Amino acid sequence: MQLADTDAFRKHVPANIVPGALAARDALVALRDHASLDWTFVSPPAKREAGERTGEYRLGQDDLLMDGDEPAGISVADLAVAIVDELERPAHVGKRFTVAREGLSTGTLR
């Protein structure tokens, strides 16, 4: 089960966001079914906000990155840095990854 499939997700996410999240999940499933493709899928963290670019972030894969008991976030600028870093130095070909600002939980720091 994925977060998008839970009642908690639907309770905390605006209704207009749910269809996009479900479509992204379905796209990921379709990509995983095509082993002949070179693909990378970024799942942004639960919270994105305006903020300064620090160039520092942590990476995850299939689990929601957390800051303690709260879903982690990242500035839009640092999310862009993480995506460009992946383009320049592919580390997740054929995989999904997520990214969040440095925080209280685990994740690979970049």
Backbone as a printed PyTorch tensor [residue, N CA C, xyz], in Angstrom:
tensor([[[  0.8500,  -1.1780,   0.0000],
         [  0.0000,   0.0000,   0.0000],
         [  0.8910,   1.2350,   0.0000]],

        [[  0.4940,   2.2160,  -0.7420],
         [  1.2340,   3.4720,  -0.7890],
         [  0.4600,   4.5540,  -0.0520]],

        [[  1.1700,   5.6000,   0.3330],
         [  0.5650,   6.7070,   1.0820],
         [ -0.6700,   7.2440,   0.3660]],

        [[ -0.6040,   7.3710,  -0.9480],
         [ -1.7310,   7.9180,  -1.7110],
         [ -2.9910,   7.0720,  -1.5910]],

        [[ -2.8530,   5.8260,  -1.1590],
         [ -3.9890,   4.9280,  -1.0290],
         [ -4.6260,   4.9530,   0.3600]],

        [[ -4.0890,   5.7330,   1.2600],
         [ -4.5800,   5.7120,   2.6400],
         [ -5.6290,   6.7900,   2.8980]],

        [[ -6.4610,   6.5450,   3.8900],
         [ -7.4450,   7.5460,   4.3120],
         [ -6.7430,   8.7920,   4.8580]],

        [[ -5.6190,   8.5870,   5.5380],
         [ -4.8800,   9.7260,   6.0930],
         [ -4.4460,  10.6780,   4.9870]],

        [[ -4.0150,  10.1490,   3.8600],
         [ -3.6040,  10.9820,   2.7310],
         [ -4.7770,  11.8370,   2.2680]],

        [[ -5.9120,  11.2140,   2.0870],
         [ -7.0870,  11.9460,   1.5870],
         [ -7.6110,  12.9580,   2.6090]],

        [[ -7.3680,  12.7020,   3.8850],
         [ -7.8090,  13.6420,   4.9250],
         [ -6.9160,  14.8760,   4.9810]],

        [[ -5.6210,  14.7250,   4.6430],
         [ -4.6700,  15.8150,   4.8200],
         [ -4.2530,  16.5100,   3.5380]],

        [[ -4.6360,  15.9750,   2.4080],
         [ -4.2370,  16.5480,   1.1250],
         [ -5.4630,  17.1770,   0.4810]],

        [[ -5.3200,  18.3910,  -0.0550],
         [ -6.4640,  19.0180,  -0.7360],
         [ -7.0140,  18.1140,  -1.8380]],

        [[ -8.3230,  18.0890,  -1.9740],
         [ -8.9900,  17.1930,  -2.9180],
         [ -8.4830,  17.3680,  -4.3500]],

        [[ -8.0990,  18.5750,  -4.7130],
         [ -7.6380,  18.7900,  -6.0850],
         [ -6.2440,  18.2090,  -6.3380]],

        [[ -5.5160,  17.8220,  -5.3040],
         [ -4.1770,  17.2400,  -5.4350],
         [ -4.2460,  15.7150,  -5.5780]],

        [[ -5.2760,  15.1120,  -5.0110],
         [ -5.3770,  13.6460,  -4.9740],
         [ -5.3160,  13.0220,  -6.3730]],

        [[ -6.0690,  13.4970,  -7.3720],
         [ -5.9880,  12.8520,  -8.6930],
         [ -4.5730,  12.8840,  -9.2900]],

        [[ -3.8590,  13.9670,  -9.1120],
         [ -2.4890,  14.0470,  -9.6180],
         [ -1.5630,  13.0710,  -8.9160]],

        [[ -1.7240,  12.9290,  -7.6050],
         [ -0.9010,  11.9910,  -6.8450],
         [ -1.1780,  10.5560,  -7.2910]],

        [[ -2.4430,  10.2300,  -7.5020],
         [ -2.7950,   8.8860,  -7.9590],
         [ -2.2730,   8.6330,  -9.3760]],

        [[ -2.3360,   9.6460, -10.2330],
         [ -1.8130,   9.5060, -11.6020],
         [ -0.2980,   9.3150, -11.5860]],

        [[  0.3940,  10.0170, -10.7050],
         [  1.8480,   9.8470, -10.5920],
         [  2.1710,   8.4340, -10.1210]],

        [[  1.4180,   7.9430,  -9.1630],
         [  1.6120,   6.5740,  -8.6850],
         [  1.4040,   5.5800,  -9.8290]],

        [[  0.3500,   5.7840, -10.6230],
         [  0.0710,   4.8920, -11.7480],
         [  1.1690,   4.9670, -12.8030]],

        [[  1.7230,   6.1520, -13.0370],
         [  2.8280,   6.3040, -13.9940],
         [  4.0570,   5.5400, -13.5160]],

        [[  4.3310,   5.5970, -12.2290],
         [  5.4670,   4.8600, -11.6710],
         [  5.2740,   3.3580, -11.8540]],

        [[  4.0870,   2.8810, -11.5970],
         [  3.7920,   1.4530, -11.7910],
         [  4.0290,   1.0740, -13.2520]],

        [[  3.5790,   1.9020, -14.1800],
         [  3.7680,   1.6200, -15.6070],
         [  5.2470,   1.6100, -15.9730]],

        [[  6.0200,   2.5530, -15.4440],
         [  7.4560,   2.5860, -15.7230],
         [  8.1420,   1.3240, -15.2180]],

        [[  7.7800,   0.8960, -14.0320],
         [  8.4020,  -0.2970, -13.4550],
         [  8.1100,  -1.5480, -14.2750]],

        [[  7.0350,  -1.5240, -15.0430],
         [  6.6780,  -2.6750, -15.8760],
         [  7.4570,  -2.7150, -17.1880]],

        [[  8.2480,  -1.6870, -17.4800],
         [  8.9850,  -1.6150, -18.7440],
         [ 10.4830,  -1.6010, -18.4780]],

        [[ 11.0360,  -2.7870, -18.2940],
         [ 12.4520,  -2.9200, -17.9450],
         [ 13.3780,  -2.4360, -19.0490]],

        [[ 12.8830,  -2.3310, -20.2750],
         [ 13.7480,  -1.9090, -21.3840],
         [ 13.9540,  -0.3910, -21.4230]],

        [[ 13.2060,   0.3580, -20.6520],
         [ 13.3370,   1.8190, -20.6290],
         [ 14.3650,   2.2690, -19.6000]],

        [[ 15.0820,   3.3250, -19.9080],
         [ 15.9020,   4.0150, -18.9060],
         [ 15.0520,   5.1400, -18.3500]],

        [[ 14.7110,   5.0490, -17.0840],
         [ 13.8580,   6.0570, -16.4760],
         [ 14.3160,   6.3350, -15.0590]],

        [[ 13.9580,   7.5040, -14.5930],
         [ 14.1510,   7.9070, -13.2010],
         [ 12.8980,   8.6640, -12.8010]],

        [[ 12.4290,   8.4450, -11.5920],
         [ 11.1750,   9.0550, -11.1340],
         [ 11.4370,   9.7600,  -9.8120]],

        [[ 11.2040,  11.0490,  -9.7690],
         [ 11.3660,  11.7820,  -8.5140],
         [  9.9950,  11.9930,  -7.8830]],

        [[  9.8910,  11.6320,  -6.6290],
         [  8.6960,  11.9040,  -5.8410],
         [  9.0420,  13.0410,  -4.8900]],

        [[  8.4690,  14.2090,  -5.0950],
         [  8.7940,  15.3110,  -4.1930],
         [  8.3180,  15.0040,  -2.7820]],

        [[  8.8990,  15.6650,  -1.7980],
         [  8.4670,  15.4140,  -0.4220],
         [  7.0540,  15.9490,  -0.1950]],

        [[  6.5020,  15.5910,   0.9380],
         [  5.1340,  15.9860,   1.2570],
         [  4.9650,  17.5010,   1.3110]],

        [[  5.9980,  18.1990,   1.7170],
         [  5.8950,  19.6570,   1.8660],
         [  6.9470,  20.3410,   0.9970]],

        [[  6.4870,  21.2700,   0.1770],
         [  7.3890,  22.1160,  -0.5940],
         [  7.0470,  23.5490,  -0.2550]],

        [[  8.0780,  24.3600,  -0.1260],
         [  7.8280,  25.7440,   0.2420],
         [  8.8510,  26.6600,  -0.4160]],

        [[  8.5210,  27.9210,  -0.4470],
         [  9.4880,  28.9170,  -0.9000],
         [ 10.6290,  28.9300,   0.1090]],

        [[ 11.7600,  29.3190,  -0.3300],
         [ 12.8890,  29.3750,   0.5880],
         [ 14.1760,  29.4720,  -0.1760]],

        [[ 15.2220,  29.7180,   0.5550],
         [ 16.5180,  29.8890,  -0.0630],
         [ 17.1030,  28.5550,  -0.5080]],

        [[ 17.9200,  28.6380,  -1.5290],
         [ 18.6510,  27.4740,  -2.0160],
         [ 19.8600,  27.2550,  -1.1170]],

        [[ 19.9400,  26.0660,  -0.5420],
         [ 21.0950,  25.7260,   0.2880],
         [ 22.0330,  24.7700,  -0.4390]],

        [[ 21.4830,  24.0180,  -1.4100],
         [ 22.2710,  23.0120,  -2.1040],
         [ 22.4820,  21.7510,  -1.2830]],

        [[ 21.8710,  21.6760,  -0.1180],
         [ 21.9970,  20.5130,   0.7520],
         [ 20.6330,  19.8560,   0.9140]],

        [[ 20.6420,  18.5540,   0.8200],
         [ 19.4050,  17.7960,   0.9390],
         [ 19.7470,  16.3550,   1.2570]],

        [[ 18.7280,  15.5850,   1.6010],
         [ 18.9200,  14.1530,   1.8170],
         [ 18.0310,  13.3980,   0.8450]],

        [[ 18.4780,  12.2140,   0.5010],
         [ 17.7730,  11.3850,  -0.4680],
         [ 17.1220,  10.1970,   0.2120]],

        [[ 16.0290,   9.7720,  -0.3610],
         [ 15.3640,   8.5490,   0.0510],
         [ 14.9260,   7.8020,  -1.1880]],

        [[ 14.2700,   6.6730,  -0.9780],
         [ 13.7880,   5.9170,  -2.1280],
         [ 12.2720,   5.7820,  -2.0610]],

        [[ 11.7660,   4.6930,  -1.5480],
         [ 10.3190,   4.4550,  -1.6000],
         [  9.5640,   4.8900,  -0.3560]],

        [[ 10.2600,   5.2790,   0.6910],
         [  9.5780,   5.6670,   1.9170],
         [  9.4730,   7.1850,   2.0220]],

        [[  8.4050,   7.6530,   2.6400],
         [  8.2120,   9.0740,   2.8880],
         [  9.2780,   9.5480,   3.8660]],

        [[ 10.0370,  10.5640,   3.4920],
         [ 11.0400,  11.1200,   4.4020],
         [ 10.3400,  11.9570,   5.4670]],

        [[ 10.8130,  11.8200,   6.6880],
         [ 10.1780,  12.4720,   7.8280],
         [ 11.1640,  13.3810,   8.5400]],

        [[ 10.6230,  14.3590,   9.2340],
         [ 11.3520,  15.1680,  10.2070],
         [ 10.6710,  14.9020,  11.5410]],

        [[ 11.1870,  13.9350,  12.2580],
         [ 10.5370,  13.5220,  13.4980],
         [  9.2020,  12.8780,  13.1860]],

        [[  8.1290,  13.4130,  13.7420],
         [  6.7880,  12.8800,  13.5130],
         [  6.0800,  13.5260,  12.3360]],

        [[  6.7110,  14.4890,  11.6950],
         [  6.0930,  15.2360,  10.6010],
         [  6.7220,  14.8630,   9.2600]],

        [[  5.9270,  14.8610,   8.1950],
         [  6.5220,  14.6620,   6.8750],
         [  7.5380,  15.7630,   6.5870]],

        [[  8.6400,  15.3770,   5.9620],
         [  9.7040,  16.3310,   5.6530],
         [  9.2940,  17.2380,   4.4930]],

        [[ 10.0090,  18.3320,   4.3660],
         [  9.7840,  19.2680,   3.2780],
         [ 11.0950,  19.6840,   2.6540]],

        [[ 10.9970,  20.5690,   1.6970],
         [ 12.1790,  21.1030,   1.0260],
         [ 11.7750,  22.4020,   0.3360]],

        [[ 12.7360,  23.2810,   0.1380],
         [ 12.4520,  24.4690,  -0.6520],
         [ 12.3770,  24.0560,  -2.1220]],

        [[ 11.5870,  24.7690,  -2.8810],
         [ 11.4760,  24.4770,  -4.3070],
         [ 12.8480,  24.6090,  -4.9660]],

        [[ 13.6500,  25.5710,  -4.5170],
         [ 14.9890,  25.7630,  -5.0750],
         [ 15.8680,  24.5430,  -4.8350]],

        [[ 15.8270,  23.9710,  -3.6410],
         [ 16.6450,  22.7900,  -3.3630],
         [ 16.1020,  21.5440,  -4.0560]],

        [[ 14.7990,  21.4640,  -4.2510],
         [ 14.2370,  20.3650,  -5.0340],
         [ 14.7850,  20.4300,  -6.4550]],

        [[ 14.8320,  21.6310,  -7.0180],
         [ 15.3870,  21.8030,  -8.3660],
         [ 16.8570,  21.3890,  -8.4070]],

        [[ 17.6280,  21.7540,  -7.3830],
         [ 19.0420,  21.3640,  -7.3170],
         [ 19.1630,  19.8450,  -7.3220]],

        [[ 18.3340,  19.1720,  -6.5450],
         [ 18.3910,  17.7100,  -6.4630],
         [ 18.0750,  17.0720,  -7.8170]],

        [[ 17.1090,  17.6190,  -8.5210],
         [ 16.7520,  17.0810,  -9.8370],
         [ 17.8920,  17.2870, -10.8280]],

        [[ 18.4740,  18.4680, -10.8380],
         [ 19.6010,  18.7380, -11.7390],
         [ 20.8010,  17.8620, -11.3660]],

        [[ 21.0460,  17.6910, -10.0750],
         [ 22.1380,  16.8020,  -9.6560],
         [ 21.9310,  15.3890, -10.2000]],

        [[ 20.6950,  14.9140, -10.1610],
         [ 20.3970,  13.5790, -10.6870],
         [ 20.6170,  13.5310, -12.1990]],

        [[ 20.2510,  14.5870, -12.8940],
         [ 20.4800,  14.6350, -14.3360],
         [ 21.9680,  14.6070, -14.6720]],

        [[ 22.7420,  15.3490, -13.8980],
         [ 24.1750,  15.4520, -14.1630],
         [ 24.9440,  14.2150, -13.7080]],

        [[ 24.4970,  13.5820, -12.6400],
         [ 25.1670,  12.3960, -12.0930],
         [ 24.1000,  11.3500, -11.7460]],

        [[ 23.6150,  10.6500, -12.7650],
         [ 22.5240,   9.6940, -12.5320],
         [ 22.8810,   8.6470, -11.4790]],

        [[ 22.0400,   8.5540, -10.4770],
         [ 22.2380,   7.5650,  -9.4150],
         [ 20.9790,   6.7120,  -9.2100]],

        [[ 19.9130,   7.0420,  -9.9240],
         [ 18.6390,   6.3560,  -9.7010],
         [ 17.9970,   5.8950, -11.0060]],

        [[ 18.7940,   5.4330, -11.9530],
         [ 18.2350,   4.9520, -13.2070],
         [ 17.4430,   3.6780, -12.9270]],

        [[ 16.2130,   3.6670, -13.4140],
         [ 15.3370,   2.5260, -13.1610],
         [ 14.7820,   2.4940, -11.7560]],

        [[ 14.8250,   3.6460, -11.0730],
         [ 14.3590,   3.7240,  -9.6800],
         [ 13.5900,   5.0170,  -9.4380]],

        [[ 12.8640,   4.9880,  -8.3570],
         [ 12.2510,   6.2060,  -7.8290],
         [ 13.1360,   6.7090,  -6.7060]],

        [[ 13.1730,   8.0360,  -6.5630],
         [ 13.8350,   8.6130,  -5.3910],
         [ 13.0320,   9.7940,  -4.9070]],

        [[ 13.2570,  10.1320,  -3.6780],
         [ 12.6560,  11.3170,  -3.1030],
         [ 13.7570,  12.1290,  -2.4460]],

        [[ 13.4280,  13.3290,  -2.0740],
         [ 14.4160,  14.2570,  -1.5510],
         [ 13.7390,  15.1480,  -0.5050]],

        [[ 14.4790,  15.5560,   0.4910],
         [ 13.9670,  16.4720,   1.5110],
         [ 15.1420,  17.2380,   2.1030]],

        [[ 14.8210,  18.3380,   2.7550],
         [ 15.8960,  19.0870,   3.4160],
         [ 16.4900,  18.2330,   4.5130]],

        [[ 17.7030,  18.5860,   4.8870],
         [ 18.3290,  17.8760,   5.9940],
         [ 17.4060,  17.9750,   7.1870]],

        [[ 17.3130,  16.8990,   7.9510],
         [ 16.3960,  16.9200,   9.0690],
         [ 16.7430,  15.9020,  10.1150]],

        [[ 15.7300,  15.5120,  10.8520],
         [ 15.9200,  14.6280,  11.9990],
         [ 16.0110,  13.1610,  11.6330]],

        [[ 15.4860,  12.7980,  10.4600],
         [ 15.4390,  11.3820,  10.1090],
         [ 16.6010,  10.9990,   9.2110]],

        [[ 16.6410,   9.7220,   8.9120],
         [ 17.7230,   9.2240,   8.0650],
         [ 17.4790,   9.5800,   6.6170]],

        [[ 18.4710,   9.3790,   5.8420],
         [ 18.4610,   9.6620,   4.4090],
         [ 19.9080,   9.9680,   4.0400]],

        [[ 20.2390,   9.8130,   2.7990],
         [ 21.6010,  10.0650,   2.3440],
         [ 21.7640,  11.5590,   2.1170]],

        [[ 22.7160,  12.1670,   2.8090],
         [ 22.9490,  13.6060,   2.6420],
         [ 23.7560,  13.8490,   1.3880]],

        [[ 23.4240,  14.9320,   0.6830],
         [ 24.1540,  15.3470,  -0.5040],
         [ 24.6540,  16.7350,  -0.2990]]])
